[in-house]
């Protein structure tokens, strides 16, 4: 089993990691994009507008907290929230949502949708290594594997078939 440790996240002014700054900027940008589309969603239904404001505030706060008070829990929350938003978007644009002015009718794709979801995908791409959920160290080297069993272990994936 691999030991997955994340890079040491540091507050602003104490040697913030470049990936931390990138993730913060992407989270803030995603939040601002949700603020941008909130008025249109308020025209559709009050619930959708409020949802966009809540998402915008959460992403903006998450980005700022990544700089001011970074933690593994914050990174995990941002990853989980972003995955949920992407899944909700996929449902809304394929089968449609069961609520709203047009239940079960897929939403139309707009340019700002592509920009927003692209920003969120980029955010995930930066957050996952920050959270330590890859098989590589921050410098790109593979992590050492540790066995959970006592005694010697055999790695079958390293054995090549010979004719």
Backbone as JSON Lines, residues from 0, in Angstrom:
{"i":0,"aa":"X","n":[0.84,-1.17,0.0],"ca":[0.0,0.0,0.0],"c":[0.89,1.24,0.0]}
{"i":1,"aa":"X","n":[0.5,2.24,-0.76],"ca":[1.32,3.43,-0.84],"c":[1.02,4.37,0.32]}
{"i":2,"aa":"X","n":[2.05,5.05,0.76],"ca":[1.89,6.09,1.74],"c":[1.7,7.4,0.97]}
{"i":3,"aa":"X","n":[0.56,8.02,1.16],"ca":[0.28,9.24,0.42],"c":[0.38,10.43,1.37]}
{"i":4,"aa":"X","n":[1.42,11.21,1.22],"ca":[1.55,12.41,2.02],"c":[1.47,13.61,1.1]}
{"i":5,"aa":"X","n":[0.88,14.66,1.6],"ca":[0.72,15.84,0.77],"c":[1.86,16.82,1.04]}
{"i":6,"aa":"X","n":[2.1,17.73,0.09],"ca":[3.11,18.75,0.32],"c":[2.71,19.62,1.5]}
{"i":7,"aa":"X","n":[3.66,20.2,2.15],"ca":[3.37,21.06,3.3],"c":[2.77,22.37,2.82]}
{"i":8,"aa":"X","n":[1.49,22.56,3.08],"ca":[0.81,23.8,2.72],"c":[1.21,24.88,3.71]}
{"i":9,"aa":"X","n":[1.46,26.08,3.21],"ca":[1.9,27.17,4.08],"c":[1.07,28.42,3.85]}
{"i":10,"aa":"X","n":[0.79,29.18,4.92],"ca":[0.04,30.43,4.75],"c":[0.83,31.47,3.97]}
{"i":11,"aa":"X","n":[0.1,32.42,3.42],"ca":[0.69,33.53,2.68],"c":[1.74,34.22,3.54]}
{"i":12,"aa":"X","n":[2.89,34.52,2.96],"ca":[3.96,35.17,3.7],"c":[4.93,34.17,4.32]}
{"i":13,"aa":"X","n":[4.63,32.88,4.2],"ca":[5.51,31.85,4.78],"c":[5.94,30.85,3.71]}
{"i":14,"aa":"X","n":[6.13,31.32,2.49],"ca":[6.6,30.44,1.43],"c":[5.5,29.61,0.81]}
{"i":15,"aa":"X","n":[4.42,30.24,0.37],"ca":[3.3,29.54,-0.25],"c":[3.77,28.78,-1.48]}
{"i":16,"aa":"X","n":[3.28,27.56,-1.65],"ca":[3.63,26.74,-2.82],"c":[3.01,27.34,-4.07]}
{"i":17,"aa":"X","n":[3.7,27.28,-5.21],"ca":[3.12,27.79,-6.46],"c":[1.77,27.12,-6.79]}
{"i":18,"aa":"X","n":[1.67,25.81,-6.55],"ca":[0.41,25.11,-6.82],"c":[-0.71,25.63,-5.92]}
{"i":19,"aa":"X","n":[-0.36,26.02,-4.71],"ca":[-1.33,26.58,-3.78],"c":[-1.88,27.89,-4.34]}
{"i":20,"aa":"X","n":[-0.99,28.74,-4.87],"ca":[-1.42,30.01,-5.47],"c":[-2.28,29.76,-6.71]}
{"i":21,"aa":"X","n":[-1.9,28.78,-7.51],"ca":[-2.69,28.44,-8.7],"c":[-4.08,27.97,-8.31]}
{"i":22,"aa":"X","n":[-4.16,27.08,-7.33],"ca":[-5.45,26.56,-6.88],"c":[-6.3,27.69,-6.31]}
{"i":23,"aa":"X","n":[-5.69,28.58,-5.55],"ca":[-6.44,29.71,-4.98],"c":[-7.01,30.59,-6.1]}
{"i":24,"aa":"X","n":[-6.18,30.9,-7.09],"ca":[-6.64,31.73,-8.2],"c":[-7.76,31.07,-8.99]}
{"i":25,"aa":"X","n":[-7.65,29.76,-9.21],"ca":[-8.69,29.04,-9.95],"c":[-9.99,28.97,-9.15]}
{"i":26,"aa":"X","n":[-9.9,28.75,-7.85],"ca":[-11.11,28.7,-7.01],"c":[-11.79,30.07,-6.99]}
{"i":27,"aa":"X","n":[-11.01,31.12,-6.86],"ca":[-11.57,32.49,-6.87],"c":[-12.21,32.78,-8.23]}
{"i":28,"aa":"X","n":[-11.54,32.4,-9.31],"ca":[-12.11,32.62,-10.64],"c":[-13.42,31.85,-10.81]}
{"i":29,"aa":"X","n":[-13.47,30.61,-10.35],"ca":[-14.7,29.81,-10.45],"c":[-15.83,30.46,-9.65]}
{"i":30,"aa":"X","n":[-15.5,30.99,-8.48],"ca":[-16.5,31.67,-7.67],"c":[-17.04,32.92,-8.36]}
{"i":31,"aa":"X","n":[-16.14,33.7,-8.97],"ca":[-16.57,34.91,-9.68],"c":[-17.44,34.56,-10.89]}
{"i":32,"aa":"X","n":[-17.13,33.46,-11.55],"ca":[-17.96,33.02,-12.68],"c":[-19.37,32.64,-12.21]}
{"i":33,"aa":"X","n":[-19.47,32.04,-11.04],"ca":[-20.8,31.72,-10.51],"c":[-21.56,33.0,-10.13]}
{"i":34,"aa":"X","n":[-20.86,34.0,-9.64],"ca":[-21.53,35.29,-9.38],"c":[-22.04,35.9,-10.68]}
{"i":35,"aa":"X","n":[-21.26,35.73,-11.74],"ca":[-21.63,36.29,-13.05],"c":[-22.94,35.69,-13.57]}
{"i":36,"aa":"X","n":[-23.14,34.39,-13.36],"ca":[-24.34,33.73,-13.9],"c":[-25.52,33.75,-12.92]}
{"i":37,"aa":"X","n":[-25.3,34.21,-11.7],"ca":[-26.37,34.22,-10.7],"c":[-27.6,35.02,-11.15]}
{"i":38,"aa":"X","n":[-27.44,36.25,-11.71],"ca":[-28.65,37.0,-12.12],"c":[-29.53,36.23,-13.12]}
{"i":39,"aa":"X","n":[-28.91,35.56,-14.07],"ca":[-29.69,34.76,-15.03],"c":[-30.44,33.63,-14.32]}
{"i":40,"aa":"X","n":[-29.78,33.0,-13.36],"ca":[-30.41,31.9,-12.63],"c":[-31.53,32.41,-11.72]}
{"i":41,"aa":"X","n":[-31.39,33.62,-11.19],"ca":[-32.49,34.21,-10.42],"c":[-33.72,34.42,-11.3]}
{"i":42,"aa":"X","n":[-33.51,34.74,-12.58],"ca":[-34.63,34.91,-13.51],"c":[-35.35,33.58,-13.75]}
{"i":43,"aa":"X","n":[-34.59,32.48,-13.72],"ca":[-35.21,31.16,-13.9],"c":[-36.03,30.77,-12.68]}
{"i":44,"aa":"X","n":[-35.4,30.79,-11.53],"ca":[-36.06,30.47,-10.27],"c":[-35.19,30.93,-9.1]}
{"i":45,"aa":"X","n":[-35.81,31.32,-8.02],"ca":[-35.12,31.83,-6.85],"c":[-34.11,30.82,-6.31]}
{"i":46,"aa":"X","n":[-34.49,29.55,-6.29],"ca":[-33.61,28.5,-5.75],"c":[-32.3,28.41,-6.55]}
{"i":47,"aa":"X","n":[-32.39,28.47,-7.88],"ca":[-31.18,28.39,-8.7],"c":[-30.27,29.59,-8.46]}
{"i":48,"aa":"X","n":[-30.85,30.78,-8.34],"ca":[-30.06,31.98,-8.08],"c":[-29.34,31.92,-6.75]}
{"i":49,"aa":"X","n":[-30.06,31.51,-5.72],"ca":[-29.45,31.39,-4.39],"c":[-28.34,30.34,-4.41]}
{"i":50,"aa":"X","n":[-28.58,29.23,-5.11],"ca":[-27.56,28.19,-5.23],"c":[-26.28,28.75,-5.86]}
{"i":51,"aa":"X","n":[-26.42,29.53,-6.93],"ca":[-25.24,30.1,-7.59],"c":[-24.48,31.05,-6.66]}
{"i":52,"aa":"X","n":[-25.22,31.82,-5.85],"ca":[-24.55,32.72,-4.9],"c":[-23.81,31.92,-3.82]}
{"i":53,"aa":"X","n":[-24.43,30.86,-3.33],"ca":[-23.79,30.04,-2.3],"c":[-22.52,29.39,-2.86]}
{"i":54,"aa":"X","n":[-22.6,28.86,-4.07],"ca":[-21.43,28.25,-4.7],"c":[-20.33,29.3,-4.9]}
{"i":55,"aa":"X","n":[-20.72,30.48,-5.38],"ca":[-19.74,31.55,-5.59],"c":[-19.03,31.93,-4.31]}
{"i":56,"aa":"X","n":[-19.8,32.09,-3.22],"ca":[-19.21,32.45,-1.93],"c":[-18.28,31.34,-1.45]}
{"i":57,"aa":"X","n":[-18.72,30.09,-1.57],"ca":[-17.91,28.96,-1.11],"c":[-16.59,28.87,-1.88]}
{"i":58,"aa":"X","n":[-16.65,29.04,-3.2],"ca":[-15.42,28.95,-4.0],"c":[-14.5,30.13,-3.73]}
{"i":59,"aa":"X","n":[-15.05,31.31,-3.61],"ca":[-14.25,32.5,-3.3],"c":[-13.59,32.35,-1.93]}
{"i":60,"aa":"X","n":[-14.37,31.93,-0.93],"ca":[-13.81,31.73,0.41],"c":[-12.76,30.63,0.41]}
{"i":61,"aa":"X","n":[-13.02,29.54,-0.32],"ca":[-12.05,28.46,-0.4],"c":[-10.73,28.92,-0.99]}
{"i":62,"aa":"X","n":[-10.8,29.72,-2.04],"ca":[-9.58,30.24,-2.65],"c":[-8.8,31.14,-1.71]}
{"i":63,"aa":"X","n":[-9.51,32.01,-1.0],"ca":[-8.83,32.9,-0.05],"c":[-8.25,32.13,1.13]}
{"i":64,"aa":"X","n":[-8.99,31.12,1.6],"ca":[-8.49,30.31,2.71],"c":[-7.28,29.47,2.31]}
{"i":65,"aa":"X","n":[-7.2,29.08,1.04],"ca":[-6.01,28.35,0.58],"c":[-4.74,29.18,0.77]}
{"i":66,"aa":"X","n":[-4.89,30.49,0.72],"ca":[-3.74,31.38,0.93],"c":[-3.55,31.73,2.39]}
{"i":67,"aa":"X","n":[-4.64,31.94,3.13],"ca":[-4.53,32.43,4.5],"c":[-4.4,31.31,5.54]}
{"i":68,"aa":"X","n":[-5.19,30.26,5.41],"ca":[-5.2,29.18,6.39],"c":[-5.33,27.82,5.7]}
{"i":69,"aa":"X","n":[-4.33,27.43,4.93],"ca":[-4.42,26.18,4.17],"c":[-4.43,24.96,5.09]}
{"i":70,"aa":"X","n":[-5.16,23.94,4.66],"ca":[-5.18,22.68,5.4],"c":[-5.59,21.55,4.45]}
{"i":71,"aa":"X","n":[-5.28,20.34,4.86],"ca":[-5.69,19.18,4.09],"c":[-7.2,19.05,4.01]}
{"i":72,"aa":"X","n":[-7.88,19.41,5.11],"ca":[-9.35,19.35,5.13],"c":[-9.94,20.34,4.12]}
{"i":73,"aa":"X","n":[-9.34,21.51,4.02],"ca":[-9.81,22.51,3.05],"c":[-9.63,22.0,1.62]}
{"i":74,"aa":"X","n":[-8.46,21.44,1.35],"ca":[-8.2,20.89,0.01],"c":[-9.2,19.77,-0.3]}
{"i":75,"aa":"X","n":[-9.43,18.89,0.66],"ca":[-10.39,17.81,0.48],"c":[-11.8,18.33,0.25]}
{"i":76,"aa":"X","n":[-12.18,19.36,0.99],"ca":[-13.5,19.96,0.81],"c":[-13.66,20.6,-0.56]}
{"i":77,"aa":"X","n":[-12.6,21.26,-1.02],"ca":[-12.65,21.87,-2.36],"c":[-12.73,20.8,-3.45]}
{"i":78,"aa":"X","n":[-11.99,19.72,-3.29],"ca":[-12.05,18.64,-4.27],"c":[-13.45,18.03,-4.29]}
{"i":79,"aa":"X","n":[-13.97,17.68,-3.12],"ca":[-15.3,17.08,-3.04],"c":[-16.39,17.99,-3.58]}
{"i":80,"aa":"X","n":[-16.34,19.26,-3.2],"ca":[-17.34,20.21,-3.69],"c":[-17.27,20.4,-5.19]}
{"i":81,"aa":"X","n":[-16.07,20.46,-5.71],"ca":[-15.89,20.65,-7.16],"c":[-16.39,19.43,-7.93]}
{"i":82,"aa":"X","n":[-16.1,18.25,-7.43],"ca":[-16.58,17.02,-8.09],"c":[-18.12,17.01,-8.08]}
{"i":83,"aa":"X","n":[-18.72,17.37,-6.95],"ca":[-20.2,17.42,-6.88],"c":[-20.77,18.44,-7.86]}
{"i":84,"aa":"X","n":[-20.14,19.6,-7.98],"ca":[-20.62,20.61,-8.93],"c":[-20.53,20.12,-10.37]}
{"i":85,"aa":"X","n":[-19.42,19.46,-10.7],"ca":[-19.27,18.92,-12.05],"c":[-20.31,17.84,-12.34]}
{"i":86,"aa":"X","n":[-20.6,17.01,-11.34],"ca":[-21.62,15.96,-11.51],"c":[-23.01,16.59,-11.68]}
{"i":87,"aa":"X","n":[-23.33,17.59,-10.87],"ca":[-24.62,18.27,-10.99],"c":[-24.75,18.93,-12.36]}
{"i":88,"aa":"X","n":[-23.67,19.54,-12.82],"ca":[-23.67,20.17,-14.15],"c":[-23.94,19.12,-15.23]}
{"i":89,"aa":"X","n":[-23.29,17.97,-15.12],"ca":[-23.47,16.91,-16.11],"c":[-24.93,16.45,-16.15]}
{"i":90,"aa":"X","n":[-25.55,16.29,-15.0],"ca":[-26.96,15.89,-14.95],"c":[-27.84,16.98,-15.55]}
{"i":91,"aa":"X","n":[-27.6,18.22,-15.16],"ca":[-28.43,19.34,-15.65],"c":[-28.36,19.49,-17.16]}
{"i":92,"aa":"X","n":[-27.24,19.11,-17.75],"ca":[-27.06,19.31,-19.19],"c":[-27.24,18.04,-20.01]}
{"i":93,"aa":"X","n":[-27.57,16.93,-19.35],"ca":[-27.84,15.7,-20.11],"c":[-29.29,15.26,-19.92]}
{"i":94,"aa":"X","n":[-29.69,14.96,-18.69],"ca":[-31.07,14.52,-18.44],"c":[-31.96,15.65,-17.94]}
{"i":95,"aa":"X","n":[-31.35,16.7,-17.41],"ca":[-32.11,17.78,-16.81],"c":[-32.36,17.49,-15.33]}
{"i":96,"aa":"X","n":[-32.66,18.54,-14.58],"ca":[-32.91,18.41,-13.14],"c":[-34.4,18.18,-12.89]}
{"i":97,"aa":"X","n":[-34.75,17.52,-11.79],"ca":[-36.16,17.28,-11.5],"c":[-36.9,18.52,-10.98]}
{"i":98,"aa":"X","n":[-36.16,19.59,-10.72],"ca":[-36.78,20.83,-10.21],"c":[-36.5,21.97,-11.18]}
{"i":99,"aa":"X","n":[-37.19,23.08,-10.96],"ca":[-36.96,24.26,-11.79],"c":[-38.08,24.49,-12.77]}
{"i":100,"aa":"X","n":[-37.93,25.5,-13.6],"ca":[-38.99,25.87,-14.54],"c":[-39.22,24.84,-15.65]}
{"i":101,"aa":"X","n":[-38.2,24.02,-15.95],"ca":[-38.32,23.0,-17.01],"c":[-37.8,21.66,-16.48]}
{"i":102,"aa":"X","n":[-38.58,20.98,-15.61],"ca":[-38.1,19.71,-15.04],"c":[-37.78,18.68,-16.12]}
{"i":103,"aa":"X","n":[-36.67,17.98,-15.91],"ca":[-36.2,16.9,-16.75],"c":[-35.91,17.32,-18.19]}
{"i":104,"aa":"X","n":[-35.68,18.59,-18.41],"ca":[-35.25,19.07,-19.73],"c":[-33.81,19.57,-19.61]}
{"i":105,"aa":"X","n":[-32.92,19.05,-20.44],"ca":[-31.51,19.46,-20.35],"c":[-31.33,20.96,-20.6]}
{"i":106,"aa":"X","n":[-30.39,21.53,-19.87],"ca":[-30.04,22.94,-20.04],"c":[-29.26,23.11,-21.34]}
{"i":107,"aa":"X","n":[-29.27,24.32,-21.86],"ca":[-28.49,24.63,-23.06],"c":[-27.06,24.99,-22.65]}
{"i":108,"aa":"X","n":[-26.12,24.68,-23.52],"ca":[-24.71,24.98,-23.27],"c":[-24.4,26.42,-23.69]}
{"i":109,"aa":"X","n":[-23.72,27.15,-22.82],"ca":[-23.3,28.52,-23.11],"c":[-21.79,28.63,-22.97]}
{"i":110,"aa":"X","n":[-21.23,29.65,-23.56],"ca":[-19.77,29.85,-23.5],"c":[-19.27,29.95,-22.07]}
{"i":111,"aa":"X","n":[-20.01,30.63,-21.22],"ca":[-19.57,30.79,-19.83],"c":[-19.58,29.44,-19.1]}
{"i":112,"aa":"X","n":[-20.44,28.51,-19.54],"ca":[-20.43,27.16,-18.96],"c":[-19.1,26.47,-19.22]}
{"i":113,"aa":"X","n":[-18.64,26.57,-20.46],"ca":[-17.37,25.94,-20.84],"c":[-16.23,26.56,-20.04]}
{"i":114,"aa":"X","n":[-16.25,27.86,-19.9],"ca":[-15.21,28.56,-19.13],"c":[-15.25,28.15,-17.66]}
{"i":115,"aa":"X","n":[-16.45,28.09,-17.09],"ca":[-16.61,27.73,-15.69],"c":[-16.17,26.3,-15.42]}
{"i":116,"aa":"X","n":[-16.64,25.36,-16.23],"ca":[-16.3,23.96,-16.0],"c":[-14.83,23.69,-16.32]}
{"i":117,"aa":"X","n":[-14.28,24.39,-17.3],"ca":[-12.85,24.28,-17.58],"c":[-12.02,24.76,-16.4]}
{"i":118,"aa":"X","n":[-12.46,25.85,-15.78],"ca":[-11.78,26.38,-14.6],"c":[-11.84,25.37,-13.46]}
{"i":119,"aa":"X","n":[-13.0,24.75,-13.28],"ca":[-13.15,23.78,-12.2],"c":[-12.33,22.5,-12.45]}
{"i":120,"aa":"X","n":[-12.26,22.08,-13.71],"ca":[-11.42,20.92,-14.03],"c":[-9.94,21.23,-13.78]}
{"i":121,"aa":"X","n":[-9.52,22.43,-14.16],"ca":[-8.14,22.85,-13.89],"c":[-7.88,22.92,-12.39]}
{"i":122,"aa":"X","n":[-8.88,23.39,-11.64],"ca":[-8.77,23.44,-10.18],"c":[-8.54,22.04,-9.61]}
{"i":123,"aa":"X","n":[-9.3,21.06,-10.08],"ca":[-9.1,19.68,-9.62],"c":[-7.7,19.19,-9.96]}
{"i":124,"aa":"X","n":[-7.25,19.51,-11.17],"ca":[-5.94,19.07,-11.63],"c":[-4.83,19.59,-10.71]}
{"i":125,"aa":"X","n":[-5.02,20.78,-10.15],"ca":[-4.02,21.36,-9.25],"c":[-4.23,20.86,-7.81]}
{"i":126,"aa":"X","n":[-5.49,20.68,-7.4],"ca":[-5.77,20.31,-6.01],"c":[-5.39,18.87,-5.67]}
{"i":127,"aa":"X","n":[-5.58,17.95,-6.6],"ca":[-5.34,16.54,-6.29],"c":[-3.9,16.3,-5.83]}
{"i":128,"aa":"X","n":[-2.87,16.8,-6.52],"ca":[-1.52,16.63,-5.99],"c":[-1.3,17.36,-4.66]}
{"i":129,"aa":"X","n":[-1.95,18.51,-4.48],"ca":[-1.82,19.22,-3.2],"c":[-2.38,18.4,-2.05]}
{"i":130,"aa":"X","n":[-3.43,17.63,-2.34],"ca":[-4.03,16.79,-1.31],"c":[-3.26,15.5,-1.07]}
{"i":131,"aa":"X","n":[-2.28,15.22,-1.92],"ca":[-1.48,14.01,-1.76],"c":[-2.15,12.76,-2.3]}
{"i":132,"aa":"X","n":[-3.11,12.93,-3.24],"ca":[-3.86,11.79,-3.77],"c":[-3.31,11.29,-5.08]}
{"i":133,"aa":"X","n":[-2.01,11.31,-5.24],"ca":[-1.38,10.76,-6.44],"c":[-0.3,9.8,-6.0]}
{"i":134,"aa":"X","n":[0.2,9.03,-6.92],"ca":[1.27,8.09,-6.61],"c":[2.64,8.71,-6.79]}
{"i":135,"aa":"X","n":[2.7,10.03,-6.89],"ca":[3.97,10.72,-7.11],"c":[4.18,11.77,-6.02]}
{"i":136,"aa":"X","n":[5.44,12.03,-5.75],"ca":[5.79,13.11,-4.83],"c":[5.61,14.45,-5.54]}
{"i":137,"aa":"X","n":[5.65,15.51,-4.78],"ca":[5.48,16.84,-5.34],"c":[6.51,17.11,-6.43]}
{"i":138,"aa":"X","n":[7.72,16.56,-6.33],"ca":[8.76,16.78,-7.33],"c":[8.64,15.88,-8.54]}
{"i":139,"aa":"X","n":[7.64,15.0,-8.57],"ca":[7.42,14.15,-9.73],"c":[8.02,12.76,-9.61]}
{"i":140,"aa":"X","n":[8.76,12.48,-8.51],"ca":[9.35,11.16,-8.33],"c":[8.3,10.21,-7.73]}
{"i":141,"aa":"X","n":[8.34,8.93,-8.11],"ca":[7.39,7.97,-7.51],"c":[7.62,7.87,-6.02]}
{"i":142,"aa":"X","n":[6.54,7.64,-5.29],"ca":[6.63,7.45,-3.84],"c":[7.12,6.04,-3.53]}
{"i":143,"aa":"X","n":[7.78,5.89,-2.4],"ca":[8.19,4.57,-1.95],"c":[6.94,3.83,-1.48]}
{"i":144,"aa":"X","n":[6.84,2.57,-1.84],"ca":[5.69,1.79,-1.42],"c":[5.99,1.12,-0.09]}
{"i":145,"aa":"X","n":[4.97,1.08,0.75],"ca":[5.1,0.41,2.03],"c":[4.07,-0.7,2.1]}
{"i":146,"aa":"X","n":[4.47,-1.82,2.62],"ca":[3.56,-2.94,2.75],"c":[2.86,-2.85,4.09]}
{"i":147,"aa":"X","n":[1.58,-3.18,4.11],"ca":[0.86,-3.18,5.38],"c":[1.06,-4.51,6.12]}
{"i":148,"aa":"X","n":[1.55,-5.53,5.41],"ca":[1.8,-6.83,6.03],"c":[3.21,-6.84,6.63]}
{"i":149,"aa":"X","n":[3.39,-7.67,7.65],"ca":[4.73,-7.77,8.21],"c":[5.53,-8.77,7.39]}
{"i":150,"aa":"X","n":[6.8,-8.57,7.31],"ca":[7.67,-9.47,6.57],"c":[7.8,-9.08,5.12]}
{"i":151,"aa":"X","n":[8.51,-9.91,4.35],"ca":[8.76,-9.59,2.94],"c":[7.47,-9.69,2.11]}
{"i":152,"aa":"X","n":[7.45,-8.93,1.04],"ca":[6.3,-9.0,0.14],"c":[6.81,-9.09,-1.29]}
{"i":153,"aa":"X","n":[5.98,-9.58,-2.18],"ca":[6.35,-9.75,-3.58],"c":[5.49,-8.81,-4.41]}
{"i":154,"aa":"X","n":[6.14,-8.11,-5.34],"ca":[5.4,-7.25,-6.26],"c":[5.25,-7.99,-7.57]}
{"i":155,"aa":"X","n":[4.05,-8.48,-7.85],"ca":[3.82,-9.25,-9.06],"c":[3.83,-8.38,-10.3]}
{"i":156,"aa":"X","n":[3.52,-7.09,-10.17],"ca":[3.5,-6.22,-11.33],"c":[4.9,-5.94,-11.87]}
{"i":157,"aa":"X","n":[5.92,-6.26,-11.08],"ca":[7.3,-5.99,-11.52],"c":[7.94,-7.21,-12.19]}
{"i":158,"aa":"X","n":[7.25,-8.33,-12.18],"ca":[7.8,-9.55,-12.76],"c":[7.38,-9.65,-14.22]}
{"i":159,"aa":"X","n":[8.35,-9.76,-15.11],"ca":[8.07,-9.86,-16.54],"c":[7.96,-11.32,-16.94]}
{"i":160,"aa":"X","n":[7.07,-11.6,-17.88],"ca":[6.96,-12.96,-18.42],"c":[8.17,-13.23,-19.31]}
{"i":161,"aa":"X","n":[8.71,-14.43,-19.18],"ca":[9.83,-14.82,-20.02],"c":[9.42,-15.99,-20.87]}
{"i":162,"aa":"X","n":[9.83,-16.0,-22.14],"ca":[9.47,-17.14,-23.01],"c":[10.16,-18.42,-22.63]}
